[in-house]
Amino acid sequence: QVQLVESGGGLVQPGGSLRLSCAASGFTFGKYAMSWYRQAPGKERELVAGITLLGSTTNVAGSVKGRFTISRDNAKSTVYLQMNSLKPEDTAVYYCNVQMWGIDFWGQGTQVTVSS
């Protein structure tokens, strides 16, 4: 079955960096676009970044542009989210996502807390 396992979250000071990883299994990773979403307390889940099959095209939300970078390693079936210059408003649970057959698959999420 499809499994997405996120890791790399934690507590970081404003201005710091974190690298999230999402290890995928149960499907042919290289045939699907992948995305990162986040959900802050009391807010709706929002798209943070997406990447195409071979990583040739990436998109990030305006709120993180210039600070976050999405990438993938198809040999390792893993997608990454490099987060730099973190701000308190980046605090959220971050989720890995793949969409196939019209169905959204999610990981369990990893908590990112930006605080001094």
C-alpha positions as CSV (number, residue, x, y, z in Angstrom):
1,Q,0.0,0.0,0.0
2,V,1.0,3.6,-0.4
3,Q,3.1,4.9,2.4
4,L,4.6,8.3,3.0
5,V,6.8,8.8,6.0
6,E,7.9,12.4,6.9
7,S,10.9,13.2,9.1
8,G,13.2,16.1,9.9
9,G,10.8,18.4,11.8
10,G,11.7,20.0,15.2
11,L,12.1,23.2,17.1
12,V,14.2,25.8,15.5
13,Q,14.9,29.5,16.2
14,P,13.7,32.2,13.8
15,G,16.2,32.5,10.9
16,G,17.2,28.9,11.2
17,S,16.9,26.0,8.8
18,L,15.4,22.6,8.6
19,R,15.4,19.9,5.9
20,L,12.3,17.7,5.8
21,S,12.3,14.3,4.1
22,C,9.5,12.1,2.9
23,A,10.2,8.5,2.2
24,A,7.7,6.9,-0.2
25,S,6.8,3.3,-0.8
26,G,4.1,1.2,-2.3
27,F,4.0,2.9,-5.7
28,T,6.3,3.8,-8.6
29,F,7.7,7.0,-7.1
30,G,9.2,8.4,-10.3
31,K,5.9,8.4,-12.1
32,Y,4.2,10.9,-9.8
33,A,4.4,14.5,-8.9
34,M,4.9,15.1,-5.2
35,S,3.9,17.9,-2.9
36,W,4.4,19.3,0.5
37,Y,1.5,20.9,2.5
38,R,1.3,22.4,5.9
39,Q,-1.4,23.0,8.5
40,A,-1.1,25.5,11.3
41,P,-3.4,25.3,14.4
42,G,-6.8,26.6,13.6
43,K,-6.0,27.0,9.9
44,E,-6.7,25.0,6.7
45,R,-4.1,22.8,5.2
46,E,-2.2,24.7,2.5
47,L,0.0,23.8,-0.4
48,V,3.6,24.8,0.2
49,A,5.5,23.3,-2.7
50,G,5.2,20.8,-5.6
51,I,7.6,19.1,-7.9
52,T,7.1,17.2,-11.2
53,L,8.1,13.6,-12.0
54,L,11.7,14.2,-12.8
55,G,12.1,17.4,-10.8
56,S,12.3,19.6,-13.8
57,T,9.6,21.9,-12.6
58,T,9.0,23.1,-9.1
59,N,6.5,25.5,-7.6
60,V,6.4,27.1,-4.1
61,A,3.8,29.2,-2.4
62,G,4.3,32.9,-2.4
63,S,4.7,33.0,1.4
64,V,7.8,30.8,1.2
65,K,9.3,31.8,-2.1
66,G,13.0,32.4,-1.9
67,R,13.2,30.5,1.4
68,F,12.0,27.0,0.7
69,T,13.2,24.6,-1.9
70,I,11.6,21.3,-2.9
71,S,13.6,18.5,-4.5
72,R,13.5,14.8,-5.1
73,D,15.7,11.7,-5.4
74,N,13.9,9.1,-7.5
75,A,16.5,6.5,-6.8
76,K,15.7,6.8,-3.1
77,S,12.0,7.4,-3.5
78,T,12.3,10.5,-1.4
79,V,11.2,14.1,-1.6
80,Y,12.7,16.9,0.4
81,L,11.8,20.3,1.6
82,Q,14.7,22.6,2.4
83,M,13.5,25.4,4.6
84,N,15.7,28.4,5.3
85,S,15.2,31.7,7.0
86,L,12.4,30.2,9.0
87,K,9.8,32.5,10.6
88,P,7.4,31.9,13.5
89,E,4.5,31.9,11.0
90,D,6.1,28.8,9.4
91,T,5.1,26.8,12.5
92,A,2.8,24.0,11.4
93,V,2.6,20.3,10.8
94,Y,4.1,19.5,7.4
95,Y,2.7,16.8,5.3
96,C,3.9,14.9,2.2
97,N,1.3,14.3,-0.5
98,V,0.9,12.3,-3.6
99,Q,-2.2,12.2,-5.8
100,M,-3.1,9.2,-7.8
101,W,-6.3,7.9,-9.3
102,G,-7.9,11.1,-8.1
103,I,-7.1,10.2,-4.5
104,D,-4.9,12.1,-2.1
105,F,-2.4,10.1,0.0
106,W,-0.9,11.7,3.0
107,G,1.9,10.9,5.5
108,Q,1.5,11.3,9.2
109,G,3.1,14.7,9.2
110,T,6.1,16.2,11.0
111,Q,5.9,19.1,13.4
112,V,7.9,22.2,12.7
113,T,8.0,24.9,15.4
114,V,9.8,28.1,14.9
115,S,10.3,29.9,18.2
116,S,12.9,31.7,20.2
